[in-house]
Amino acid sequence: MAQRQGIDTKCGVFRNDGAIIWAAMPALGAYVPDSAFLAGAASTACGGIRGKRVLDVGCGIGVTTLAISKTCPREIIAVDNSPEITELMRTVMLDNESIDEYLKQRNGLEILGSGASGLFQTTASYLEFQRDDFQNGIFRACGGGLHILTKSAVEITESDCGVVDVVVGSHYLHWPVRQFLTEFSKDVTSGAVAMKLACERTLAPLAAILKPGGVMALLTTDDFVMFDDDLDFDSTLGMLSWTKHPMALKAHSAIAEILEEYGIEHLSPSKINIFKHSNVFGLLEVSGLKLESVLFTSTAVRCDPRWFVAAYPMRLGGYNLSPNQRTSAIMRARQKYFTSLQAADYSRIRTSLITFILRKL
Ligand SMILES: C[S@@+](CC[C@H](N)C(=O)[O-])C[C@H]1O[C@@H](n2cnc3c(N)ncnc32)[C@H](O)[C@@H]1O
């Protein structure tokens, strides 16, 4: 088989149609509790966010920005390197044009699917809720300002956003770290050295715009963190992982069978473990940042079978398939998956979250 497990190191999944597809995830309940937890953790770590300036890195469509806005900062700067995703966020948070029309003009009905098993209606109504919650919430009522930038956060400088009191990033950290890791692994023989460099390149620009005493709160999942210093805990996390959910296994078999026709061996989703809990201090303490705490929490969302098909485009991100081949593979797999489901497959979907709280000295 020619291709194995697509690793989308270039973040292609958030480009083009990916912006709209991504919006289906919070619409199904994913990422929303994570951002609420992160906003609470960041707020506690810095003694309250009210009146402060916050940078939201890898903001996506604004789920974390919305959660942070409820802590009433003076200003939020949201940055993402996908122009399609920042355009969608601007439309939702700062405009008033019809969200239904916006999505339809970008083939939203076809991409998300209509009807009961489709995601169009759910996504459009979630985005309406996000708009209303933001535009009519405490942040705007207090005159808070939101600036949305399209830029890579690893290239951000003070001239883009000034100095900030707080940096938050939800499900962002592993993207640049994995990209740099792929790049540096070509030149550096030691994996540990490549990882150290990758973390430095990711965090240094953010540390440079953070005020002394300021807080950086970065949330990721146990998909990327191994508790190598507590293996019993690590294996319990492994058992509860979404990768073992009966629907995840069925969704995987459905797409894997179809991808075989294209000469692709699609490996089962598994934990990637780029961070080892025992040495995160050594990795993240760069450019005057001190790692103050590593927080753990777990969330559960209602089981919706559409969750796993919404994630198909992300799983296929790294494969060399034409857009038509990708769409046709996804459509066929969706059908196969839905017909394979049984009542016993319905159980809550859990995620374990790890949040790094860093302080600029
Ligand atoms: C998994 S999404 C999380 C979005 C949002 N924080 C949330 O929790 O809903 C990751 C986001 O990080 C963005 N991203 C990845 N690498 C980036 C980089 N170097 N600079 C800015 N954004 C980046 C992607 O475009 C994507 O929107």
The ligand as an SDF file (V2000), in Angstrom:
LIG
                    3D

 27 29  0  0  0  0  0  0  0  0999 V2000
   -8.2350   22.4820   16.3630 C   0  0  0  0  0  0  0  0  0  0  0  0
   -8.4820   24.1380   15.8210 S   0  0  0  0  0  0  0  0  0  0  0  0
   -8.9240   24.9350   17.3420 C   0  0  0  0  0  0  0  0  0  0  0  0
   -9.7170   26.1970   17.1390 C   0  0  0  0  0  0  0  0  0  0  0  0
  -10.1760   26.9090   18.4050 C   0  0  0  0  0  0  0  0  0  0  0  0
   -9.0790   27.3070   19.2510 N   0  0  0  0  0  0  0  0  0  0  0  0
  -11.1560   26.0470   19.1870 C   0  0  0  0  0  0  0  0  0  0  0  0
  -10.7690   25.4650   20.2120 O   0  0  0  0  0  0  0  0  0  0  0  0
  -12.2860   25.9040   18.7290 O   0  0  0  0  0  0  0  0  0  0  0  0
   -6.8080   24.6470   15.5550 C   0  0  0  0  0  0  0  0  0  0  0  0
   -6.6960   25.9970   14.8620 C   0  0  0  0  0  0  0  0  0  0  0  0
   -5.3170   26.3880   14.8950 O   0  0  0  0  0  0  0  0  0  0  0  0
   -5.0290   27.0400   13.6760 C   0  0  0  0  0  0  0  0  0  0  0  0
   -3.5660   27.0350   13.4950 N   0  0  0  0  0  0  0  0  0  0  0  0
   -2.7490   25.9780   13.3390 C   0  0  0  0  0  0  0  0  0  0  0  0
   -1.4750   26.3870   13.2050 N   0  0  0  0  0  0  0  0  0  0  0  0
   -1.4940   27.7370   13.3130 C   0  0  0  0  0  0  0  0  0  0  0  0
   -0.4930   28.7440   13.2760 C   0  0  0  0  0  0  0  0  0  0  0  0
    0.7910   28.4620   13.0870 N   0  0  0  0  0  0  0  0  0  0  0  0
   -0.8610   30.0240   13.4350 N   0  0  0  0  0  0  0  0  0  0  0  0
   -2.1640   30.3540   13.6410 C   0  0  0  0  0  0  0  0  0  0  0  0
   -3.1590   29.4390   13.6680 N   0  0  0  0  0  0  0  0  0  0  0  0
   -2.8290   28.1550   13.5070 C   0  0  0  0  0  0  0  0  0  0  0  0
   -5.8060   26.2380   12.6420 C   0  0  0  0  0  0  0  0  0  0  0  0
   -5.9900   26.9690   11.4250 O   0  0  0  0  0  0  0  0  0  0  0  0
   -7.0990   25.9800   13.4000 C   0  0  0  0  0  0  0  0  0  0  0  0
   -8.0630   26.9730   13.1560 O   0  0  0  0  0  0  0  0  0  0  0  0
  1  2  1  0
  2  3  1  0
  2 10  1  0
  3  4  1  0
  4  5  1  0
  5  6  1  0
  5  7  1  0
  7  8  2  0
  7  9  1  0
 10 11  1  0
 11 12  1  0
 11 26  1  0
 12 13  1  0
 13 14  1  0
 13 24  1  0
 14 15  1  0
 14 23  1  0
 15 16  2  0
 16 17  1  0
 17 18  1  0
 17 23  2  0
 18 19  1  0
 18 20  2  0
 20 21  1  0
 21 22  2  0
 22 23  1  0
 24 25  1  0
 24 26  1  0
 26 27  1  0
M  CHG  2   2   1   9  -1
M  END
$$$$
